[in-house]
Amino acid sequence: MTLSFLVATTAQLFIFAIIARALLSWFSGVRALTPVSAFLHEVTNPVLQPIQQRLRPVGGFDFSPIVAIFLISIMESLVLNLLGGH
């Protein structure tokens, strides 16, 4: 396993966690997924919370997951380029 693979996999898993958190937020009545939801909040809060503090919801829509995914993708690309992986 190369470092490039590890960076790419970690970034993709984190993006998946952000998407899953956003999707679960639409279904607030689902109680069976509470442990999953709590885990996703704990994992993604360090990235999403600072963005949410600077970027308020517009029309009730939270754009922080989109911004976070964009930033993670840029960082992943930069790191992979530095490592010579892509």
Secondary structure by P-SEA (a helix, b strand, c coil): ccaaaaaaaaaaaaaaaaaaaaaaaaccccccaaaaaaaaaaaccccaaaaaaaccccccccaaaaaaaaaaaaaaaaaaaaaccc
